[in-house]
């Protein structure tokens, strides 16, 4: 990929956002990995099989994005209908993604949520499409359908639209600016941690792909994690960017899992088959294995996704390009589970992306031509159902 993802999948939908702790699975019995870097991979798997019990939970989730229109977003009737479809397919959790807003990637102000009204360039005050009651109702809707919930706050900046800036470039220009920004960010995270605790959400993510902020201010993150744990009793994690951040996060020991936005590029030609894609996963598996062993934490892909095009696996973060090929998306997801399920410390994935009202989002349809990230009503749905039944049988 280009240096630092261009653009980030978590931030390419203006004003749209997108669970942890899933349903228990007994005897997941995943299928073996297809031929790849056979000797090295077999050694890793045999060591793990001897030392690590099979996981109690597989997180079979999706980032469930809020449509920023009253009556279409979190807690709405359309969201309830969308959840029915996800539960029927076999998903057992969702990640819900409230947003805070800033005007530029280096702005010292962060606003738009309860307790922090302001003009962030999108609206004045707080987000008119999402109230705390909507947010709480969304968690209840998911629980009513047997879905676990991860609360995963995101940030949107006014200069993300062009793609040159994204979560990973958020920084502040002076120590004073950083102190102001961090005070607002801390308030944002603790506000949603309290809402998550009150609504009995199952997991909480303290941040998403804030590459420079995690690198430059690790002690502030450790303090924030402690403060979140004083409020929220469930699983606490962080979503690290795939390129370099996940190997450098200095506070994995303070969290319950290693969370990764797993848009790893796979070195396989357009239209590659499942076996070739599994082979292409092997270098990444070895690197993730090294980090997992260093911290002895489960690994969860808090985001992973592919478009319905022939080369989606090569640069999964891209929103344009490629030839329409829904079967290739299905092969990419089949290879994902085939490659990772044999590793008992890998606890599942949250797919990018579904919506509270899919009909209201052109983005979900790739601009209307079917080339977007949607995995519903296409060949991928059958692949997911098969894997979900295998990993978390009813």
C-alpha positions in Angstrom: 0.0 0.0 0.0 1.0 3.7 -0.1 2.7 5.0 3.1 -0.1 5.2 5.6 -3.4 3.9 4.2 -5.0 6.1 1.5 -7.7 6.5 2.5 -8.7 4.8 5.7 -11.7 2.6 5.5 -12.9 3.7 8.9 -13.1 7.3 7.7 -14.2 7.4 4.1 -17.9 7.9 4.7 -18.6 11.4 5.8 -20.5 11.5 9.0 -21.2 7.7 8.9 -19.9 5.6 11.5 -19.8 1.8 12.0 -18.9 -5.6 19.3 -17.1 -7.6 20.9 -17.6 -10.6 23.0 -19.6 -13.0 20.9 -21.6 -16.1 21.4 -19.8 -19.1 22.8 -18.8 -21.8 20.5 -18.1 -25.3 21.4 -15.7 -27.4 19.4 -15.3 -24.9 16.5 -13.3 -27.5 14.5 -12.1 -25.1 11.8 -10.9 -26.4 8.5 -7.1 -26.7 7.9 -5.2 -24.0 6.0 -4.7 -24.6 2.3 -1.3 -25.1 0.9 1.0 -22.1 1.5 4.2 -21.6 3.3 3.6 -25.1 4.5 6.6 -26.0 6.7 6.7 -22.8 8.7 2.9 -22.5 9.1 2.6 -26.1 10.1 5.2 -25.6 12.8 3.3 -22.6 14.2 0.0 -24.5 14.2 1.4 -27.6 15.8 3.0 -25.5 18.6 -0.3 -23.7 19.2 -2.4 -26.8 19.2 -0.3 -28.3 21.9 -0.1 -25.2 24.1 -3.4 -23.3 23.6 -7.0 -24.5 24.2 -9.6 -23.8 21.6 -11.3 -20.4 22.1 -14.5 -20.1 24.1 -15.8 -17.4 21.8 -15.6 -16.5 18.1 -16.5 -12.9 17.4 -18.5 -13.1 14.2 -19.4 -9.5 13.8 -19.9 -6.5 11.6 -19.2 -2.8 12.0 -22.8 -1.5 12.1 -22.8 2.0 10.8 -25.2 4.8 11.8 -27.0 6.5 8.9 -27.0 10.2 9.9 -30.7 10.9 9.3 -33.4 10.9 11.9 -35.4 7.7 11.7 -32.7 5.8 9.7 -29.9 5.6 12.3 -29.1 3.9 15.6 -32.2 2.8 17.5 -34.6 3.2 14.6 -37.0 0.8 13.2 -34.9 0.4 10.1 -31.9 -0.5 12.3 -34.0 -3.2 14.0 -34.9 -4.7 10.5 -31.2 -4.6 9.5 -30.3 -6.4 12.7 -32.9 -9.1 12.0 -31.1 -9.8 8.7 -27.7 -10.0 10.3 -28.9 -12.3 13.0 -30.5 -14.6 10.4 -27.2 -14.8 8.5 -25.4 -16.0 11.7 -23.7 -12.9 13.0 -23.5 -12.9 16.8 -22.3 -9.4 17.4 -22.0 -5.9 16.1 -19.7 -2.9 16.6 -21.5 0.4 16.9 -19.5 3.5 16.1 -20.5 6.9 17.5 -18.5 9.8 16.2 -16.8 13.0 17.5 -15.8 15.7 15.0 -13.0 18.1 14.4 -12.4 20.7 11.6 -9.0 19.5 10.6 -6.7 16.6 11.4 -4.5 19.0 13.6 -7.3 20.9 15.3 -7.1 21.2 19.0 -10.9 20.9 19.4 -13.1 17.9 19.3 -16.9 18.3 19.5 -20.3 17.2 18.6 -21.2 14.7 21.3 -23.1 15.1 24.6 -21.2 17.3 27.0 -19.1 18.8 24.3 -21.2 20.8 21.9 -19.5 23.0 19.3 -18.9 24.0 15.7 -16.8 21.2 14.2 -17.6 22.3 10.6 -20.5 19.9 10.2 -23.2 21.2 12.5 -23.4 23.5 15.5 -24.0 21.9 18.9 -24.2 18.1 18.9 -25.0 15.6 16.2 -28.7 16.1 15.5 -29.0 12.6 14.1 -27.9 10.7 17.2 -28.9 11.1 20.8 -27.8 9.2 23.9 -31.2 7.6 24.0 -30.8 6.4 20.4 -27.5 4.9 21.2 -28.8 3.1 24.3 -31.8 1.8 22.3 -29.4 0.5 19.6 -27.6 -1.7 22.2 -31.0 -3.0 23.5 -32.1 -3.8 20.0 -29.0 -5.9 19.4 -29.3 -7.7 22.8 -33.0 -8.5 22.1 -31.8 -10.4 19.0 -29.0 -12.3 20.8 -26.3 -10.1 19.4 -23.4 -8.9 21.6 -22.3 -5.3 21.3 -18.9 -3.6 21.1 -18.8 0.2 21.4 -16.1 1.5 19.1 -15.9 5.3 19.0 -14.5 7.0 15.9 -13.4 10.5 14.9 -14.3 12.4 11.7 -12.4 15.4 10.5 -13.4 17.9 7.8 -10.2 17.3 5.8 -10.7 13.5 5.7 -12.8 13.9 2.6 -9.9 14.4 0.2 -8.1 11.3 1.4 -4.8 12.9 2.3 -5.6 13.0 6.0 -7.2 10.2 8.1 -7.2 8.9 11.7 -3.5 8.0 11.5 -2.5 11.6 10.8 -4.4 13.2 13.6 -1.9 15.2 15.7 -1.6 18.5 17.4 0.9 21.3 16.7 1.9 22.3 20.2 1.8 20.7 23.7 -1.0 23.2 24.6 -3.0 22.1 21.6 -2.5 18.5 22.5 -3.6 19.0 26.1 -6.8 20.7 24.9 -7.5 17.9 22.3 -6.7 15.1 24.8 -9.0 16.6 27.4 -11.9 16.6 24.9 -11.0 13.1 23.6 -10.9 11.7 27.2 -14.3 13.2 27.8 -15.6 11.7 24.6 -14.4 8.2 25.5 -15.5 8.3 29.1 -18.9 9.5 28.1 -19.5 6.5 25.8 -17.9 4.2 28.3 -20.5 5.3 30.8 -23.3 4.8 28.3 -21.9 1.4 27.4 -21.8 0.4 31.0 -25.3 1.6 31.7 -26.7 -0.3 28.7 -24.6 -3.4 29.6 -22.7 -3.4 26.3 -20.2 -6.3 26.1 -17.0 -4.6 24.8 -15.5 -1.2 24.5 -12.8 0.0 22.2 -10.8 3.0 23.5 -9.7 4.3 20.1 -9.4 3.5 16.4 -6.2 3.9 14.3 -4.8 7.0 16.1 -1.3 6.1 15.0 0.5 9.3 16.0 -1.3 9.8 19.2 -0.6 6.2 20.4 3.1 6.6 19.4 3.6 10.0 21.1 1.5 9.7 24.3 1.5 6.1 25.6 1.2 7.1 29.2 -2.0 9.1 28.6 -3.5 6.0 26.9 -2.6 3.8 29.9 -4.3 6.3 32.3 -7.3 6.4 30.0 -7.6 2.6 29.9 -7.6 2.5 33.7 -10.3 5.2 33.8 -12.4 3.3 31.3 -12.0 0.1 33.4 -13.2 2.0 36.5 -16.5 2.7 34.6 -16.9 -0.2 32.2 -16.7 -3.8 33.5 -16.5 -5.6 30.1 -13.9 -6.4 27.5 -11.6 -3.4 26.7 -9.5 -3.2 23.5 -8.0 -0.8 20.9 -8.2 -1.0 17.1 -4.7 -0.6 15.6 -4.0 0.2 12.0 -2.7 -2.7 9.9 0.4 -1.2 8.4 2.7 -0.6 11.4 0.8 0.5 14.4 -0.4 -2.9 15.6 3.2 -4.1 16.0 4.2 -0.9 18.0 1.2 -0.3 20.3 2.9 0.2 23.7 -0.1 -0.7 25.9 -1.3 -4.1 24.7 -0.6 -5.4 28.1 -3.2 -3.1 29.6 -5.9 -4.4 27.3 -7.9 -7.7 27.0 -7.1 -8.3 23.3 -5.0 -7.1 20.4 -7.4 -5.4 18.1 -6.4 -4.8 14.4 -8.0 -3.1 11.5 -6.9 -5.9 9.3 -6.7 -4.5 5.7 -3.6 -6.5 5.0 -2.7 -6.5 1.3 -2.5 -10.0 -0.2 0.1 -10.7 -2.9 -2.1 -12.7 -5.3 -3.3 -11.8 -8.8 -6.8 -10.5 -9.6 -9.3 -13.3 -9.5 -7.1 -15.4 -7.3 -8.6 -18.6 -5.8 -8.9 -19.5 -2.2 -5.7 -21.6 -2.0 -3.7 -18.7 -3.5 -5.2 -16.2 -1.1 -4.5 -18.5 1.9 -0.9 -18.8 0.7 -0.7 -15.0 0.5 -1.9 -14.7 4.1 1.1 -16.7 5.5 3.6 -13.9 5.9 1.1 -11.8 7.8 0.1 -14.8 10.0 3.7 -15.2 11.0 4.0 -11.5 12.0 0.7 -11.5 13.9 1.8 -14.7 15.6 5.0 -13.1 16.9 3.0 -10.2 18.4 0.4 -12.5 19.9 3.1 -14.6 21.6 4.9 -11.5 22.9 1.8 -10.4 24.8 -0.1 -13.6 25.2 -3.4 -11.9 24.2 -6.1 -13.0 21.9 -6.2 -11.3 18.5 -9.5 -9.9 17.0 -9.8 -8.2 13.7 -11.9 -5.2 14.6 -12.2 -4.3 10.9 -11.7 -6.4 7.8 -13.4 -6.0 4.5 -13.3 -6.5 0.7 -15.2 -4.9 -2.1 -17.1 -6.9 -4.8 -14.3 -6.5 -7.4 -11.6 -8.9 -8.8 -8.6 -7.4 -7.0 -10.1 -6.3 -3.7 -7.6 -8.4 -1.7 -4.6 -6.5 -3.2 -5.5 -3.1 -1.6 -8.5 -3.7 0.5 -8.7 -0.2 1.8 -9.5 1.3 -1.7 -13.1 2.4 -2.5 -12.6 2.6 -6.3 -11.0 0.5 -9.0 -11.2 -3.1 -10.1 -13.7 -5.1 -12.2 -17.0 -6.1 -10.7 -16.7 -9.6 -9.4 -18.9 -10.6 -6.4 -17.4 -14.1 -6.4 -14.0 -12.7 -5.7 -15.3 -11.1 -2.5 -16.7 -14.5 -1.5 -13.3 -16.1 -2.2 -11.5 -13.5 -0.1 -13.7 -14.0 2.9 -13.5 -17.8 2.5 -9.7 -17.5 2.5 -9.8 -15.2 5.6 -11.5 -17.8 7.7 -9.6 -20.7 6.2 -6.3 -19.0 7.0 -7.0 -17.7 10.5 -9.5 -20.1 12.1 -6.8 -22.8 12.8 -5.1 -20.4 15.2 -6.9 -20.7 18.6 -5.8 -17.3 19.7 -7.5 -15.7 16.8 -11.0 -14.9 18.1 -12.8 -13.7 15.0 -13.5 -10.5 12.9 -15.8 -7.6 12.5 -16.6 -7.2 8.8 -16.6 -3.8 7.0 -19.5 -2.9 6.7 -23.2 -2.9 7.3 -25.7 -0.1 7.9 -28.7 0.8 10.0 -30.5 1.3 6.7 -28.7 -0.2 3.7 -31.2 1.3 1.3 -30.2 4.8 2.4 -26.5 4.4 1.6 -25.1 4.6 -1.9 -21.7 3.9 -0.3 -22.8 0.4 0.7 -23.6 -0.3 -3.0 -20.4 1.1 -4.3 -22.1 4.0 -5.9 -25.0 1.9 -7.2 -23.0 -0.6 -9.3 -22.7 -3.3 -6.7 -18.9 -2.9 -6.3 -19.0 -1.7 -2.7 -18.3 -3.5 0.5 -21.7 -5.0 1.0 -21.7 -8.8 1.8 -25.5 -9.2 1.9 -27.5 -10.6 -1.0 -24.5 -11.8 -2.9 -22.3 -15.0 -3.0 -20.4 -13.9 0.1 -23.6 -14.4 2.2 -23.5 -18.2 1.7 -19.8 -18.3 2.5 -20.4 -16.4 5.8 -23.3 -18.6 6.8 -21.2 -21.7 6.3 -18.3 -20.4 8.4 -20.6 -19.0 11.1 -22.4 -22.3 11.5 -19.0 -24.1 11.7 -17.4 -21.7 14.2 -20.3 -20.9 16.4 -23.0 -23.6 15.8 -26.5 -22.8 17.1 
